[in-house]
Amino acid sequence: MGVRTAVITGATSGIGRVGARAIAQAGYGLLLPCRNVDKGEQVAKEIRAGVPGAFVEVLDCQFDQLASVQACARSIATRYPDIDLLVNNAGYAPLKLELSADGIEKSFAVNHLAHFVLTRHLLPALKAGDGGRIVHTSSEAALGDGPGFLDDVNYEQNRFRFFKAYSNTKLANLWFSNMLARELADSRVTSNAFHPGRVATDIWPTAHWYQRLLITPLKKLYLISPEQGARPLVMLALDEAMAGRSGCFLFETREYEQPEKALNQDCQARLWSVSERLAGAYL
């Protein structure tokens, strides 16, 4: 395996797939935790064909099952004690309320909690490397909501609205990134997040055929390609200008001044506490 090691979630499609290819081209060996192993193996095959000698390992990881995430993370940490890059990119946006195998609202479980567990297990390996980087896929949607959802992550008291729920998970990604940046300030590990732009992806897999009929032409008119959307991911992962920088939020490829709520340390601490309560058995 190559000298540098990258763990990338959500690499079977969209910006994750594009980013994985670029990171392999930069000389990294890739570990790809995937919900769909067959799709993961297809991506691995494509990367090996395009990058001769590339090391790519696909691991089964069901992001809506914390026991599966824990098992995957432990497997990685045991076999790869030095990790240079972790990209927390896997995402899910159900159009109606769904619960994970652990009884947690599914977009929060996949988009945040799974990565919370994965990151916590891999932190020792990231610290052991030479300047490890953690990259989180967030969204501009994170800038439009507030912290109240932490009191009702399963929407038992409030009506589930799919875009609001998705926005809440993206705010959680940003809080997690910023809190990690602060907690890791005395280490060589950095944590940064980004908004990829409005990208044409399949993040809404539960859309009905008639909804997809409406979405498809809109994608062509108003959304950017995964190649364009992956640019900030690749920048945070590889750009020398980002070495040693932490707590940043890129809006596409420009650094964005975060609003106060994204930097609110009380909200970050509440998220951490809620996450430990929900995922404590798997940390």
N, C-alpha and C positions, 0 to 999 in steps of 0.2 A: 504494500500500500504506500501511497505517496507520503511525503513528509508532513503535509498539512491535511487536516481532516475537517470536513464540514458535515453537519447534520441539518437536513432541510425537510421540513414538513410541507405537505401540499404541493409536491413536485410532479404530480401526474397530469396536471393541466395548467393553463393560464400562466400567470407571471412566475409561479413556482417552477414550472417546467422550463421556461426560458431562462430563469435565473440559475437553475441547476446546471444547465448546459454551459452557461458563461463561467460559472464557478469551476466546473470541471476543466474548461479550457485554460483557466488560470493555474491549473496544476493541483487542485485539491482532489483528494479521494472523497467520495460521496457516500453518506449513509442516509437512506431515504425511508423514513417511517411512513407507511402507506396504509390507507383503509382498504384499498383494492390492490392486492399484491400483483395480480395479472397486469393491471395498468402500469404499476410500478416497474415490473420487469420489461414491459414494452419501452418505457422511457429509458431504462438502463441500457437496453439494446441500442436505442437510437444514439444515446450519448457515447457509448463505446464505439459505435460506427463512425461518429463524427470526431471523436477525440481518441486517436489510437493510444492504447495503453492505459486508458482511464480506468480507475477502480470505482465501481459502483455496487453497493450492496443494498438490497431492498429488504425492509423488515416489516412484518405484519404489525400494525398498530391501529386498533379501533379507537378513534379519538373520543367516541361517546361511551367508552367503557374504561374507567380509570384504572382498573386492574390490568387491562391490556397495555395502557400507557406506561404504567409502573413496570411491567415485565419487559417492555421494549427498552425503556430507559435503563433498567438494570443491566440488560444484555449489552447495551452500548457501553455503559460506564465500566463494566467488568472487562470487556475486550479492548476498549480504546481509552486508556487512561489520560491521553492528551487530546483535547479537542480544540480546534482553532476558531470554529465558526458554528453558530447555531442560528438557523433562520426559522422563526416561528410564523409560518405562513398559512397552514391549513385553515380553511374556513367553511362555515355552513350557515345558510340563511333560510330556515323553513318558513313557509308562508302561513302556517298555522301552528298552534302550540304543540310541541312534541317534547317528551321527556326522554332523557338518556337512560341507559341501563342502570344508572345509579339514582334515578328519580330526579334528575336536575334538568331544568329547561335546556333543550339541546344546543341552541346556538351558544349559550353561555358555557355549557359543558365542553363543546368542541373548540370554540374560538378562544376561550380564556383558560378554563380549568385544566384542560389537557396539557396546554403549554406551560401552565404553572407547575404541574407535576413533572413534566419532562425537564424543564429548566432547573428545577430544584435538584433533581437527581444528577444532572450533568454539570452543575456548577463546579464541583471539585476538579473535573477534567478540564473545564474551561480555564480555571485558575492555574492549572498545571502547565498550560500551553504558554506560548510567547505572545501575549497580547490578544487574548481571545475576544471575539466580537459576538454580541447577541443582537439580532435584527428582528424586529416585530412588524408584521403587516397590520397597520391600523387603517384609518380612513378619515376623510373630511367629515364623515357622518359622526365621528366622535366629538366634534366641536359643537354639535347642536343639541345636546341633551344634558342631563344633570345626574347627581349621585343618588337620587332617591331610589333607584331600582335595587340598590344593595339590600334594602329592607324587604324586597319582594322579588327575588330572582326567579321564582317559579310562576309569577303572575297569578297568585292565588287571590290577591286583593284588588288587582288592577287588570283591566282587559288587555289581552295580548295583542299587540299590533306589530306586525312582522318587521317593519322598518325601524320602529323605535327599539325593538328588542335587539336588532342587529347593531344599531347605533350604540346601544348600551355596551355591547360586547367590545366594540371598537374603542370606546372610552376606557374600558377595562384594560385593553391592550396598551393604551397610552399610559395609564396610571402604572401598570406593571413595569413598563419600560423605564419610566421616570424613577420609580422607587428602586428598581435594580441599579440604575445609574448612581443613585445616591448611596445605596448600601455597598456597592462595589468600588466606591471612589478610591479606596486605599489599595485596590488590586490593579492588575493590568487588564482587567476585563471591562469592556464597554457595552453599553446597552442603548440602542437607538431605535426609533420607529419611523414609519413613513406612510404617506398616503400615495398610492400608485397612480392616482387619476381615475377617471371613470372608464373602467376597462371592460371590454366584452369578454366575460367569462361565464362559466356554468355554476355560479355560486348558489343559484336558486334551483336545485335539482328537483324540487317537489312541485314546480310550476305545472299547471295543467296544459294540455295541448293548445287550447285556445289562448292561454296567457303567453305561451311561447310564440304563438302566431303573431301576437302584438309586439312582443319583445324583440324578435329577430330583426325586423326592419329598423327599429330604433337603435339597435346595436350598430348597424352599418352607418347610420346617420350621425349619431351623437357620441359614440364610445370609441376609445382608442384601442389599439391592438395590445395583446399581451407583451409583445416586444417593446412597445413604448412604455407600458406600465411597469415592466421589470427594471427599468433604468435606475430608479432610486434604490431598489433592493440590491442591485449589483454595485451601485455606488457605495452604499453603507457596508457591504460585505468586502469589497476589494480595494476601493480607492484609498491611496496613501494619504490623501488630504483628510480622511476621516480617522486615521490612526490616532488612538489616544483620546478621541473626542467622545463624549458620552452625554446622554440626556437630550439629544437633538431630535427634532421632528422634521422630516423632509416632506414638503408638499410638492409631490412629483420630485423634481431634482433641486428644488430651492429650499433652503432652511426657512422654517416658518416659526414666527414668534407665537408660542403657545399661550392660550388664554389662561387666566388664573385658575380656573377649575381643573385644568389638566395638570397644573403644577401644585395643586392643593395637597399638602402632605397628610392632612387628616383624612381626606378621601382615599388616598393611596393606602394609608394604614388600615382603614376600614375594609378596603378590598382585600388586603393581605389577610386580615383576620377572618373575613367571610370565606376566603379561599381555603385557609387552613382548616376551618370548621367543616367545610364540605368535602375536602380531599385529604383530610388528616391521616386517614388509614393507609393512604398510598404514598406518603411522603417519606 
